[in-house]
Amino acid sequence: MIETILAGFVDAVAPINLMIIAAGVLLGIIVGAIPGLNAPMAIAIAVPLTFYMSPLGALAFLLGVNKGGSFGGSISGILMNTPGSPEAAATAIDGYPLAQKGKPLKAMKMALYASVVGDTFSDIVLILVAAPLAILALKMGPVEICALVIFAFTMIAGLVGKSVIKGLIAAAAGVFFSTIGTDPTLASPRLTFGFIDLQSGIPLMAIGIGMLALSEVILQIEQKLRGGIDVAILKAADVKADRGVSWLEFRGCLRSIARSAVIGTLIGALPGLGATIAGFLGYGAAKRASSTPEEFGKGKLEGVAAAEAANSAVVGANLIPLLSLGIPGNVSAALLVGAFIIHGVTPGPWMFEEHGQLVYGMFAAMLIANVMNLIIGHFGLRGFVHVLRVPKPIILPVLVLLCLTGAYLNDQSFLAVGLMIAFALLGYVMRKLEFSFVTFIIGFVLGPMLELSLSQAYIIMQADITRLVNYPIAFSIVILTVVAVGRFAMRRREGEAPAG
Amino acid sequence: MRRADFLSGTLLALLGLVMVVWVIPAETFSGDEGEIAPAFVPSVTMIVIGVLGALLVLARLPVLMRYLGGLAGTLDAQPFDRVSLKVIFITGAGLFAALAVFAGFGYIAMGIATVIAFSLYLGRTNWVALAVVAALVPVGTYFVVLHALRVAMP
């Protein structure tokens, strides 16, 4: 066991992997800094590129993108009041007023430090919790797994987006598309409409790149055609004290950072809740605990620290359900499933036994990525600001080209490119109609697991649903699912704001 | 979103029905007794989509009825106006045209055409910058993919 952990850590510090992690973090910060683009989008485009890397290199690169993107989103939020990613919206509440006061570098540096602390905390929790949870998960049979997947769908459908009904429709549609290809029982073609290329199923990357990246580009094109607002980028003051964060200032925010790190980690560990809600909860908790709550929203450094620590703490924790149960808790984790599968690894509790060295190498890479994030973020901050000046009519066509390239590279087929375009248009329509594309993608990823566990449970229970009472864990999860559906329906009826 | 929900719910309910009754039986093999048939999961998901689509319609029906009866003032705006429909059709056509150029003339031709076409569509008029980006990005990507990833694109 110790040898496996050590071997994993040694793999991660190999020079090539360090370079790959640095490249991932750099790409993540740059993409995250551009308004409208975010880390999951960059991951979607980058997954096909990682096909040619080692498994650890590929995962380390994508995790670096995710971590860099988490901080990068705060740059445009602070400088332009236009968060690069939705989770940075809470950071902008105090970050932008600070920038207006001539302290954008101070705000961005505090965002960076808080982001790294929050992220490192959640990585440590992941490292400590994932393996014990996986041991528990291995004791579960198909009946329990089936019940758990249905529960995860309900939670994600209820918590993401504005309507439980629409969330469930999106999840069911995702599962439906996952059934196209070859059925697992008889190995016969299913819903392929005569296309031989479809017998291996719809590539996850066609859906990932299409719905996540290209559909966002189409939305940005629409925004641009409507005459999108050009926002001024604020400049830094000449006073040295306003360009950095002193130890005293950092220490003053430590309590809020620690509180937010815990909040973000808890939120991240639950499927469906995302970094956006974590950022606002962390910010709200800091405001409530402050002796000067009236200063929040007017450029308080603590507000930036609290929001950023909370949203970054989600990044590590959202791998807890993926590694311990095989269930992706958010869209980034769902895309990582694609990377795992490309390298012949099925994510889930058995990973610790079958690919222990890779898992611990990945954990080490996550910790290294945090250090890289700190170094690259600190020294490259002034340079990243220039990314914001690149005009949209240049960025968007280049992104379109990268999406087409990524879809083709996946399995070098034009059908995959065509499917990616079709899913991009579907994703655009879904976004306009407020159907959650996140739930759709997670439904697509979890579909095969649901079908397999369902068919096994069907045989074990001899097609008699009343036998469910013989499986207390599965029965409890089913009851929880029914209660959750009821709660979500009641909450919507009472008109409460949805989370995430 | 209520009017859009009403329409999308109706379409989804109809889609679920058509898929369960005609498409899925025609495109799947029947299974053996004692195990789940290949059509089971696709059919269940389509039944779920159809039923939830109908529920969406029912949930929005009272507001629409009140509006039609003159009791409610206005309905919310349509999510698809002329600009968004234009975006769907022009961007969609542009993307499929890019795919056709990719398949027929290769990656670099497609890349140059895509960057120029989309930049012009978005109102870019700085020809020098456009020419530089349109030439450098596709050629650069092609060679990175060829040498770093060892994939020869058409």
Chai-1 contact restraints between the chains, C-beta under 6 A:
chainA,res_idxA,chainB,res_idxB,connection_type,confidence,min_distance_angstrom,max_distance_angstrom,comment,restraint_id
A,Y52,B,L149,contact,1.0,0.0,6.0,A-B,restraint_1
A,I165,B,L52,contact,1.0,0.0,6.0,A-B,restraint_2
A,I165,B,L55,contact,1.0,0.0,6.0,A-B,restraint_3
A,I165,B,L56,contact,1.0,0.0,6.0,A-B,restraint_4
A,L168,B,L52,contact,1.0,0.0,6.0,A-B,restraint_5
A,I169,B,I49,contact,1.0,0.0,6.0,A-B,restraint_6
A,I169,B,L52,contact,1.0,0.0,6.0,A-B,restraint_7
A,A172,B,T45,contact,1.0,0.0,6.0,A-B,restraint_8
A,A172,B,V48,contact,1.0,0.0,6.0,A-B,restraint_9
A,A172,B,I49,contact,1.0,0.0,6.0,A-B,restraint_10
A,V175,B,T45,contact,1.0,0.0,6.0,A-B,restraint_11
A,F176,B,P42,contact,1.0,0.0,6.0,A-B,restraint_12
A,F176,B,T45,contact,1.0,0.0,6.0,A-B,restraint_13
A,T179,B,V41,contact,1.0,0.0,6.0,A-B,restraint_14
A,T179,B,P42,contact,1.0,0.0,6.0,A-B,restraint_15
A,D183,B,P38,contact,1.0,0.0,6.0,A-B,restraint_16
A,T185,B,E35,contact,1.0,0.0,6.0,A-B,restraint_17
A,L186,B,F29,contact,1.0,0.0,6.0,A-B,restraint_18
A,L186,B,P38,contact,1.0,0.0,6.0,A-B,restraint_19
A,S188,B,F29,contact,1.0,0.0,6.0,A-B,restraint_20
A,S188,B,P38,contact,1.0,0.0,6.0,A-B,restraint_21
A,R190,B,T28,contact,1.0,0.0,6.0,A-B,restraint_22
A,R190,B,P38,contact,1.0,0.0,6.0,A-B,restraint_23
A,L191,B,E27,contact,1.0,0.0,6.0,A-B,restraint_24
A,I218,B,T91,contact,1.0,0.0,6.0,A-B,restraint_25
A,I221,B,V87,contact,1.0,0.0,6.0,A-B,restraint_26
A,I221,B,T91,contact,1.0,0.0,6.0,A-B,restraint_27
A,E222,B,S84,contact,1.0,0.0,6.0,A-B,restraint_28
A,E222,B,V87,contact,1.0,0.0,6.0,A-B,restraint_29
A,K224,B,L122,contact,1.0,0.0,6.0,A-B,restraint_30
A,R226,B,V83,contact,1.0,0.0,6.0,A-B,restraint_31
A,P393,B,S119,contact,1.0,0.0,6.0,A-B,restraint_32
A,P393,B,L122,contact,1.0,0.0,6.0,A-B,restraint_33
A,P393,B,G123,contact,1.0,0.0,6.0,A-B,restraint_34
A,P393,B,R124,contact,1.0,0.0,6.0,A-B,restraint_35
A,I394,B,V133,contact,1.0,0.0,6.0,A-B,restraint_36
A,P397,B,V115,contact,1.0,0.0,6.0,A-B,restraint_37
A,P397,B,F118,contact,1.0,0.0,6.0,A-B,restraint_38
A,P397,B,S119,contact,1.0,0.0,6.0,A-B,restraint_39
A,V398,B,V137,contact,1.0,0.0,6.0,A-B,restraint_40
A,V400,B,T114,contact,1.0,0.0,6.0,A-B,restraint_41
A,V400,B,F118,contact,1.0,0.0,6.0,A-B,restraint_42
A,L401,B,G111,contact,1.0,0.0,6.0,A-B,restraint_43
A,L401,B,T114,contact,1.0,0.0,6.0,A-B,restraint_44
A,T405,B,T141,contact,1.0,0.0,6.0,A-B,restraint_45
A,F414,B,A103,contact,1.0,0.0,6.0,A-B,restraint_46
A,V417,B,L99,contact,1.0,0.0,6.0,A-B,restraint_47
A,G418,B,L99,contact,1.0,0.0,6.0,A-B,restraint_48
A,I421,B,L95,contact,1.0,0.0,6.0,A-B,restraint_49
A,L425,B,G92,contact,1.0,0.0,6.0,A-B,restraint_50
A,K432,B,P79,contact,1.0,0.0,6.0,A-B,restraint_51
A,L433,B,A4,contact,1.0,0.0,6.0,A-B,restraint_52
A,L433,B,S8,contact,1.0,0.0,6.0,A-B,restraint_53
A,L433,B,P79,contact,1.0,0.0,6.0,A-B,restraint_54
A,E434,B,M1,contact,1.0,0.0,6.0,A-B,restraint_55
A,E451,B,V41,contact,1.0,0.0,6.0,A-B,restraint_56
A,S455,B,I36,contact,1.0,0.0,6.0,A-B,restraint_57
A,Y458,B,I36,contact,1.0,0.0,6.0,A-B,restraint_58
